[in-house]
């Protein structure tokens, strides 16, 4: 039976939330509180996301947690729905279902759902410390996020002595960032020792950074912590250099040392996005005039049916993409059946591999649409668009499919306002743009080479290790 105090959703997931979470959810007019992509085709609204966090199906739980990051905290931005959603999330923490362990899209390793929700609240609290000038959103959203901090602190602090070290560490990270609220200054002495003892020695580089930044803000000496971090990074650099040198002495020992290193579970989008980098940016170099935007090739003549036929403009579907959310009718996190329904086509080819005894779906080709869908744990993580026959995907009304690669690359590099990390290159020299979740590969059509754009989640930015071998053959 549907709970009449909850939003009118297609399923009863919201009705299964704890009573306090349902009450918090019902107290908001969510139709007036958009997130990053509210109203877009196939993108869930905030109550649906929150209702999925405790869903019985593992895939839906994982997708809901991923949506918290990509729709409610997209690229360290706050939206009208963000602060109210954070208060609902805090009401879920003591539900026994949050003890369920899984792998979550934004971090490496397995951990309880409770720990990942606390990590999300830490990201929320970190963003709330910034200013409007840092691009976090409008003053109203920032004010709402800051106003929520004392209430979140009351809920999160209960888990700072949890028996599970992963939960305890995530709770300390969130608490340390929530204590940036001046109203909570009297609580700092209670948590500062644990921040130094636990966070400062974490395997998670983001948690270590939180410890150094917060302890320094509280007037404590962090000289030793800074020196230890620098030595740690230098040692890792030396070991990586040895491991990558097939002709150097000690390569095998270096590889073993790397295998023995604790996994850095920091969220990929946090790497290189530290507060110090934002508050002390390097002076911008004078920029060259913007290059001419690329144009798509005209396509093959009507009636041409050779092996290299290129679709003409009027034959291609028109798609847009939203970074780290989706492209056209597809959004990241979809299962194979959902993709087939959105495209109106069954896959012509699917490929799977084995991880231990488990079979996993690697990719599926939808030849009529000119799309290759690539999967991680059975969920869409990358979309490759066929340069010859795929839809025309546009960014700022500029085409990305079926263009001269050098022109697309030049336009994107200029658009990215070059800074460290704004563009990377794969070993095959494909440009990758982390802020967009976009890579530009090349695909051949006879003597012509055209752009084959790839739209990616963070876990796929390392193309060399992420893409199946079959994708490298599409060139």
ChimeraX attribute file (.defattr): number of C-alpha atoms within 10 A of each C-alpha:
attribute: neighborCount
match mode: 1-to-1
recipient: residues
	/A:1	5
	/A:2	14
	/A:3	12
	/A:4	9
	/A:5	13
	/A:6	20
	/A:7	20
	/A:8	14
	/A:9	14
	/A:10	8
	/A:11	11
	/A:12	18
	/A:13	20
	/A:14	29
	/A:15	20
	/A:16	16
	/A:17	23
	/A:18	16
	/A:19	13
	/A:20	13
	/A:21	23
	/A:22	23
	/A:23	15
	/A:24	16
	/A:25	26
	/A:26	17
	/A:27	12
	/A:28	15
	/A:29	10
	/A:30	18
	/A:31	12
	/A:32	9
	/A:33	17
	/A:34	17
	/A:35	23
	/A:36	21
	/A:37	17
	/A:38	16
	/A:39	12
	/A:40	11
	/A:41	13
	/A:42	16
	/A:43	20
	/A:44	18
	/A:45	22
	/A:46	25
	/A:47	23
	/A:48	19
	/A:49	24
	/A:50	27
	/A:51	25
	/A:52	27
	/A:53	28
	/A:54	26
	/A:55	19
	/A:56	12
	/A:57	10
	/A:58	16
	/A:59	17
	/A:60	18
	/A:61	21
	/A:62	21
	/A:63	19
	/A:64	24
	/A:65	22
	/A:66	21
	/A:67	26
	/A:68	23
	/A:69	20
	/A:70	22
	/A:71	27
	/A:72	26
	/A:73	22
	/A:74	19
	/A:75	19
	/A:76	21
	/A:77	24
	/A:78	28
	/A:79	23
	/A:80	21
	/A:81	26
	/A:82	25
	/A:83	26
	/A:84	20
	/A:85	24
	/A:86	22
	/A:87	20
	/A:88	22
	/A:89	23
	/A:90	21
	/A:91	22
	/A:92	23
	/A:93	22
	/A:94	15
	/A:95	12
	/A:96	11
	/A:97	16
	/A:98	17
	/A:99	16
	/A:100	13
	/A:101	15
	/A:102	16
	/A:103	16
	/A:104	18
	/A:105	22
	/A:106	22
	/A:107	19
	/A:108	16
	/A:109	13
	/A:110	14
	/A:111	19
	/A:112	18
	/A:113	25
	/A:114	26
	/A:115	25
	/A:116	24
	/A:117	24
	/A:118	26
	/A:119	25
	/A:120	22
	/A:121	27
	/A:122	24
	/A:123	19
	/A:124	26
	/A:125	28
	/A:126	19
	/A:127	24
	/A:128	28
	/A:129	17
	/A:130	18
	/A:131	14
	/A:132	16
	/A:133	9
	/A:134	13
	/A:135	13
	/A:136	21
	/A:137	18
	/A:138	15
	/A:139	13
	/A:140	12
	/A:141	20
	/A:142	23
	/A:143	14
	/A:144	18
	/A:145	23
	/A:146	18
	/A:147	14
	/A:148	18
	/A:149	25
	/A:150	15
	/A:151	12
	/A:152	21
	/A:153	21
	/A:154	11
	/A:155	18
	/A:156	25
	/A:157	18
	/A:158	15
	/A:159	21
	/A:160	21
	/A:161	14
	/A:162	13
	/A:163	9
	/A:164	14
	/A:165	14
	/A:166	17
	/A:167	24
	/A:168	21
	/A:169	25
	/A:170	25
	/A:171	28
	/A:172	29
	/A:173	30
	/A:174	27
	/A:175	28
	/A:176	29
	/A:177	24
	/A:178	27
	/A:179	22
	/A:180	20
	/A:181	18
	/A:182	8
	/A:183	10
	/A:184	13
	/A:185	11
	/A:186	9
	/A:187	11
	/A:188	16
	/A:189	10
	/A:190	9
	/A:191	15
	/A:192	17
	/A:193	12
	/A:194	17
	/A:195	25
	/A:196	19
	/A:197	11
	/A:198	18
	/A:199	25
	/A:200	24
	/A:201	16
	/A:202	19
	/A:203	16
	/A:204	19
	/A:205	20
	/A:206	22
	/A:207	26
	/A:208	22
	/A:209	20
	/A:210	23
	/A:211	28
	/A:212	23
	/A:213	17
	/A:214	21
	/A:215	20
	/A:216	13
	/A:217	11
	/A:218	15
	/A:219	8
	/A:220	12
	/A:221	12
	/A:222	17
	/A:223	10
	/A:224	10
	/A:225	17
	/A:226	15
	/A:227	10
	/A:228	14
	/A:229	17
	/A:230	12
	/A:231	12
	/A:232	11
	/A:233	11
	/A:234	12
	/A:235	12
	/A:236	16
	/A:237	12
	/A:238	11
	/A:239	19
	/A:240	16
	/A:241	14
	/A:242	19
	/A:243	21
	/A:244	12
	/A:245	12
	/A:246	11
	/A:247	9
	/A:248	11
	/A:249	11
	/A:250	13
	/A:251	18
	/A:252	13
	/A:253	13
	/A:254	20
	/A:255	15
	/A:256	12
	/A:257	14
	/A:258	15
	/A:259	10
	/A:260	9
	/A:261	10
	/A:262	10
	/A:263	13
	/A:264	15
	/A:265	17
	/A:266	19
	/A:267	18
	/A:268	18
	/A:269	15
	/A:270	15
	/A:271	11
	/A:272	13
	/A:273	14
	/A:274	13
	/A:275	17
	/A:276	10
	/A:277	10
	/A:278	12
	/A:279	10
	/A:280	8
	/A:281	9
	/A:282	10
	/A:283	6
	/A:284	9
	/A:285	9
	/A:286	6
	/A:287	9
	/A:288	7
	/A:289	7
	/A:290	11
	/A:291	14
	/A:292	10
	/A:293	14
	/A:294	21
	/A:295	15
	/A:296	19
	/A:297	17
	/A:298	13
	/A:299	17
	/A:300	15
	/A:301	11
	/A:302	9
	/A:303	7
	/A:304	12
	/A:305	10
	/A:306	8
	/A:307	8
	/A:308	15
	/A:309	17
	/A:310	22
	/A:311	21
	/A:312	17
	/A:313	15
	/A:314	10
	/A:315	13
	/A:316	17
	/A:317	14
	/A:318	14
	/A:319	16
	/A:320	19
	/A:321	19
	/A:322	15
	/A:323	19
	/A:324	25
	/A:325	23
	/A:326	25
	/A:327	19
	/A:328	20
	/A:329	16
	/A:330	23
	/A:331	23
	/A:332	25
	/A:333	27
	/A:334	22
	/A:335	16
	/A:336	21
	/A:337	12
	/A:338	16
	/A:339	23
	/A:340	16
	/A:341	12
	/A:342	16
	/A:343	17
	/A:344	12
	/A:345	14
	/A:346	16
	/A:347	21
	/A:348	10
	/A:349	11
	/A:350	15
	/A:351	13
	/A:352	12
	/A:353	12
	/A:354	10
	/A:355	8
	/A:356	6
	/A:357	6
	/A:358	7
	/A:359	12
	/A:360	15
	/A:361	17
	/A:362	20
	/A:363	28
	/A:364	22
	/A:365	19
	/A:366	22
	/A:367	16
	/A:368	14
	/A:369	18
	/A:370	17
	/A:371	20
	/A:372	22
	/A:373	26
	/A:374	26
	/A:375	23
	/A:376	17
	/A:377	15
	/A:378	17
	/A:379	22
	/A:380	24
	/A:381	25
	/A:382	30
	/A:383	24
	/A:384	21
	/A:385	25
	/A:386	26
	/A:387	29
	/A:388	26
	/A:389	23
	/A:390	27
	/A:391	25
	/A:392	24
	/A:393	21
	/A:394	16
	/A:395	13
	/A:396	7
	/A:397	9
	/A:398	16
	/A:399	21
	/A:400	30
	/A:401	29
	/A:402	33
	/A:403	22
	/A:404	18
	/A:405	22
	/A:406	14
	/A:407	17
	/A:408	26
	/A:409	22
	/A:410	15
	/A:411	16
	/A:412	25
	/A:413	19
	/A:414	14
	/A:415	12
	/A:416	14
	/A:417	13
	/A:418	14
	/A:419	12
	/A:420	9
	/A:421	13
	/A:422	16
	/A:423	20
	/A:424	16
	/A:425	15
	/A:426	15
	/A:427	10
	/A:428	11
	/A:429	11
	/A:430	16
	/A:431	20
	/A:432	28
	/A:433	22
	/A:434	23
	/A:435	15
	/A:436	20
	/A:437	21
	/A:438	25
	/A:439	25
	/A:440	25
	/A:441	25
	/A:442	24
	/A:443	21
	/A:444	15
	/A:445	15
	/A:446	9
	/A:447	6
	/A:448	11
	/A:449	18
	/A:450	26
	/A:451	28
	/A:452	24
	/A:453	27
	/A:454	23
	/A:455	27
	/A:456	28
	/A:457	23
	/A:458	20
	/A:459	19
	/A:460	21
	/A:461	24
	/A:462	15
	/A:463	20
	/A:464	13
	/A:465	10
	/A:466	13
	/A:467	17
	/A:468	15
	/A:469	10
	/A:470	9
	/A:471	13
	/A:472	14
	/A:473	8
	/A:474	13
	/A:475	14
